[in-house]
């Protein structure tokens, strides 16, 4: 994604927490990816405040994200997957629609 954004001169950044939070840090250098709390990203239990904040790290693209770059849409179940398929049926770009209940908690 970073390579695409740089090639297309689209501004981007990533944060180490919720982008709307007061104490969140923002980065524009891929070398700073070590500032992300990757343990929090992988965690399923985020009652701890540091895990909760770290889990909200974001990758941000300025203005809009190209639909054609979406590779997969993960849904919680087959019912939602069917609805999503119906919503995008007439679009040229057709990302994979995968049932991924493990992505939801």
C-alpha positions in Angstrom: 0.0 0.0 0.0 2.8 2.4 0.9 4.5 1.7 -2.5 1.2 2.4 -4.4 0.7 5.6 -2.5 4.2 6.9 -3.0 4.1 5.9 -6.7 0.8 7.7 -7.1 1.8 10.7 -5.0 -1.0 10.1 -2.5 -0.3 11.2 1.0 -0.4 8.5 3.7 0.4 8.0 7.3 0.0 5.5 10.1 -0.8 5.9 13.7 0.1 4.0 16.8 -3.4 4.4 18.2 -6.8 5.9 17.4 -6.2 8.7 14.9 -8.7 10.9 16.7 -7.1 10.5 20.1 -5.1 13.4 21.6 -1.9 11.4 22.4 -1.7 9.4 19.2 1.5 9.6 17.2 1.6 9.7 13.5 4.4 8.4 11.2 5.2 8.7 7.5 8.3 6.5 7.4 8.0 2.7 7.0 11.0 2.4 9.3 8.8 3.5 12.2 6.5 0.5 11.9 8.2 -0.8 15.0 6.3 1.9 16.9 3.1 -0.1 16.4 2.2 -2.4 19.3 1.9 -5.5 17.1 1.0 -7.6 20.2 -2.0 -5.4 20.7 -2.9 -5.7 17.0 -2.9 -9.5 17.4 -4.7 -9.6 20.8 -8.3 -10.8 21.2 -8.6 -9.5 24.7 -8.1 -5.8 24.9 -9.5 -4.9 28.3 -6.0 -3.5 29.2 -5.8 0.1 28.2 -2.5 -0.2 26.4 -3.8 -3.1 24.4 -7.1 -1.2 23.7 -5.2 1.8 22.4 -2.6 -0.1 20.4 -5.3 -2.2 18.8 -6.7 1.0 17.3 -3.6 1.8 15.2 -4.5 2.9 11.7 -3.1 3.2 8.2 -4.5 6.3 6.6 -4.8 7.4 2.9 -5.6 11.0 2.1 -8.9 11.7 0.4 -10.0 8.3 -0.8 -8.9 4.7 -1.1 -9.1 3.1 -4.6 -11.7 0.4 -4.7 -9.6 -1.6 -7.1 -7.0 -2.1 -4.4 -9.4 -4.0 -2.1 -8.4 -7.6 -2.3 -10.7 -9.3 0.3 -13.8 -8.3 2.2 -14.1 -10.4 5.4 -17.6 -11.0 6.8 -18.7 -12.5 10.0 -21.0 -15.1 8.4 -22.5 -16.4 5.1 -25.6 -14.2 5.5 -23.5 -11.0 5.5 -21.3 -12.4 2.7 -24.3 -12.9 0.5 -25.5 -9.3 1.2 -22.1 -8.0 0.3 -22.0 -10.0 -2.9 -25.3 -8.6 -3.9 -24.1 -5.0 -3.1 -21.1 -5.3 -5.4 -22.5 -7.6 -8.0 -22.6 -4.9 -10.7 -19.2 -3.5 -10.1 -16.2 -4.3 -12.4 -13.8 -5.0 -9.6 -14.8 -8.1 -7.5 -12.7 -8.6 -4.4 -12.8 -12.0 -2.7 -15.6 -12.2 -0.1 -14.5 -14.4 2.7 -16.4 -15.6 5.8 -13.9 -14.8 8.6 -15.6 -15.1 12.0 -12.2 -15.0 13.7 -11.8 -11.4 12.6 -14.7 -10.4 14.8 -14.8 -10.5 18.6 
